[in-house]
Amino acid sequence: MDFEDLYPERRGNTIINPSVLQRAAGAGHPEALKSRCENRIIENVESAPMIRHMLAALKASGCPVDITKHFSCEMCLKGSDIQYFGNYDEKFNQIFVCANNVATFGEVHAVMLRNLFYMFDRCVNKYDFDNPDHIACTEIRKANLANCNYMSYMFTKGASIGVKREHANCVKLKAFESLVKTRFVPDEIAKESVDKVFDKCYKDLEPIGRRVKNLKDMLMANEEKFLYGYHPIK
């Protein structure tokens, strides 16, 4: 399984043998699913603290986001694991959401947020998407700042109760999982890269400024963004 297999519309292809539901008119039609997805993106841009924070950080860093250009809703290979939800396409500097696999505000939020980290890191760093160390660092940062709370950790393969560094272990596991499943890095190289850059990238709290575990942390991070020179978006 690779990028074009999972996301055929990214390179001008179409989903082969769509389901009866997808062919039918109404709520299950691809255009209806894409319209719902686009509305969820707009809702997140207008109201989600973490999304607004990331957009403000990108704008302040010289990479303002155009919602019509930098986000896309598409039909992807059907599935329920992380790799089927959406991704960041560095070729077009665009985040795409798999409209047939995610439906709720929260699901779209998760896809947008984790891939905005890629957009931010590409903006502020000399970034090489062929270097597994670079993408491992982004995966570590997004897991550290926005994806590791107790419940998400305990549902991650390899989690264990009672370890001294639960959060750090969660970050390593989430980063490894995402490297393998969404960036298609071989297991051995993914583990080596995560271990190599972990200490440095785990300490990097940009652009959030804090590890976010709940809604209170989200709101605080958004309210404190002026400390980093990030101003509210309109």
C-alpha positions in Angstrom: 0.0 0.0 0.0 1.4 3.4 -0.9 0.3 7.0 -1.4 -1.4 6.6 -4.7 -3.1 3.4 -3.7 -4.7 5.0 -0.6 -5.5 8.4 -2.2 -6.1 7.9 -5.9 -7.8 11.3 -6.4 -4.5 13.0 -5.4 -2.9 12.2 -8.7 -6.0 12.4 -11.0 -7.3 8.9 -10.6 -10.7 7.8 -9.3 -11.9 5.2 -6.8 -12.4 1.9 -8.6 -15.6 -0.1 -8.0 -17.3 2.4 -5.7 -19.9 1.0 -3.3 -23.6 1.1 -4.1 -23.9 3.8 -1.4 -21.3 5.9 -3.1 -23.0 5.5 -6.5 -26.4 6.4 -5.1 -27.9 9.8 -5.1 -28.3 11.4 -1.7 -26.3 11.6 1.5 -23.9 8.8 0.4 -23.0 10.3 -3.0 -19.4 11.5 -3.3 -20.3 15.1 -3.9 -22.6 15.0 -0.8 -19.8 13.5 1.3 -17.3 16.1 0.0 -19.8 19.0 0.8 -20.2 17.7 4.3 -16.4 17.5 4.7 -15.9 21.0 3.4 -18.5 22.3 5.9 -16.6 20.6 8.7 -13.3 22.2 7.6 -15.0 25.7 7.6 -16.4 25.0 11.1 -13.0 24.1 12.4 -11.4 27.1 10.9 -14.0 29.4 12.4 -14.3 27.9 15.9 -11.6 25.3 16.8 -8.9 26.9 19.1 -6.1 24.6 18.0 -6.8 25.0 14.3 -7.0 28.8 14.7 -3.8 28.8 16.7 -1.9 26.8 14.0 -3.3 29.1 11.2 -2.2 32.1 13.2 1.3 30.6 13.6 1.6 29.9 9.9 0.5 33.4 9.0 3.0 35.0 11.4 5.7 32.7 10.0 5.1 34.0 6.5 3.0 31.1 5.2 -0.7 32.2 5.4 -3.2 29.5 4.7 -5.9 29.9 2.0 -8.7 27.6 3.0 -9.8 27.1 -0.7 -6.2 26.3 -1.8 -4.6 24.5 1.1 -7.4 22.1 2.1 -9.2 19.6 0.0 -11.9 16.9 0.5 -11.6 13.8 -1.5 -12.6 10.2 -1.9 -10.0 7.8 -0.6 -9.6 4.0 -0.4 -12.2 3.0 2.2 -10.8 2.1 5.6 -11.0 2.9 9.3 -7.3 3.2 10.4 -5.3 6.4 10.6 -3.9 6.2 7.1 -7.4 6.3 5.6 -8.4 9.6 7.2 -6.4 12.1 5.2 -2.8 13.3 4.8 -0.5 16.1 3.9 0.6 16.3 0.2 3.9 18.1 0.1 3.9 18.3 -3.7 1.0 20.7 -3.5 1.4 21.9 0.0 -2.1 20.8 0.7 -4.0 19.0 3.5 -6.6 16.6 2.2 -9.4 14.9 4.2 -10.9 11.6 3.1 -14.6 12.6 2.9 -15.8 9.0 2.7 -13.9 7.9 5.9 -14.3 10.9 8.3 -17.6 12.6 9.1 -17.7 14.4 12.4 -16.2 17.8 13.4 -13.8 16.0 15.7 -12.6 13.6 13.1 -11.9 16.4 10.6 -10.3 18.4 13.3 -7.8 15.6 14.0 -6.8 15.3 10.3 -6.4 19.0 10.0 -4.4 19.5 13.2 -1.9 16.8 12.7 -1.2 17.8 9.2 -1.0 21.5 9.9 2.2 20.5 11.9 3.7 19.4 8.6 2.7 22.6 6.9 4.2 24.6 9.8 7.5 22.7 9.9 7.9 23.0 6.2 7.4 26.7 6.5 9.9 27.4 9.2 12.6 24.8 8.6 14.8 23.5 5.8 12.6 20.5 5.3 13.4 17.4 3.3 10.5 14.9 2.9 12.9 12.3 1.7 14.7 12.4 5.0 13.0 10.1 7.6 14.6 12.1 10.4 12.8 15.2 9.4 9.4 13.6 9.2 10.1 11.7 12.4 10.6 15.0 14.1 7.3 16.3 12.9 5.5 13.2 14.0 7.1 13.4 17.5 6.1 17.0 17.8 2.5 16.6 16.8 2.1 13.5 19.1 3.8 15.4 21.9 1.8 18.6 21.6 -1.6 17.4 20.4 -2.1 13.7 20.3 -1.0 12.0 23.5 -3.4 11.9 26.4 -4.0 8.8 28.7 -6.9 7.3 26.7 -5.3 7.7 23.3 -2.1 6.2 24.7 -3.8 3.1 26.2 -5.4 2.3 22.9 -2.1 2.4 21.1 -0.3 -0.8 20.2 2.6 -1.3 22.6 1.3 0.8 25.5 2.0 -0.4 29.0 0.6 0.6 32.4 3.0 1.7 35.1 5.9 2.9 33.0 7.6 5.9 34.4 7.5 8.0 31.2 4.0 7.2 30.0 3.7 10.4 27.9 7.1 10.1 26.3 6.4 6.4 25.5 3.0 7.4 24.0 4.8 10.0 21.8 7.3 7.4 20.5 4.6 4.9 19.8 2.3 7.4 18.0 5.2 8.8 16.0 6.3 5.4 14.9 2.8 4.3 14.0 2.1 7.5 11.9 5.5 7.3 10.2 4.8 3.7 9.0 1.1 4.1 8.2 0.8 7.6 6.8 4.3 8.4 5.5 5.1 4.8 4.4 8.5 4.6 6.1 9.7 1.0 6.7 9.4 -0.2 10.3 13.1 -0.5 11.0 14.0 3.0 9.5 11.0 4.5 11.3 12.1 3.2 14.7 15.7 4.3 14.1 14.7 7.8 13.1 12.3 8.3 16.0 15.0 7.1 18.5 17.6 9.3 16.8 15.8 12.6 17.0 13.5 12.0 19.9 15.1 14.0 22.7 15.6 17.1 20.6 12.1 17.1 19.0 10.3 16.2 22.2 11.6 19.4 23.7 10.4 21.5 20.8 7.0 23.0 21.8 6.5 25.3 18.8 4.1 26.6 17.8 1.7 25.5 20.6 3.9 26.3 23.5 2.5 23.6 25.8 1.4 19.9 25.7 -2.3 19.8 25.1 -4.3 17.1 27.0 -7.8 18.6 27.1 -10.0 21.5 26.1 -8.6 23.7 28.9 -5.1 23.3 27.5 -6.4 24.1 23.9 -8.0 27.3 25.1 -5.0 28.3 27.1 -2.6 27.7 24.2 -4.8 29.7 21.9 -5.1 32.6 24.3 -1.3 32.6 24.9 -0.3 32.7 21.2 0.5 36.4 21.3 3.5 35.5 23.5 5.0 33.9 20.4 4.0 36.7 18.1 1.0 34.9 16.7 -2.0 37.1 16.3 -5.6 36.1 15.9 -6.8 35.3 12.4 -9.9 37.0 11.0 
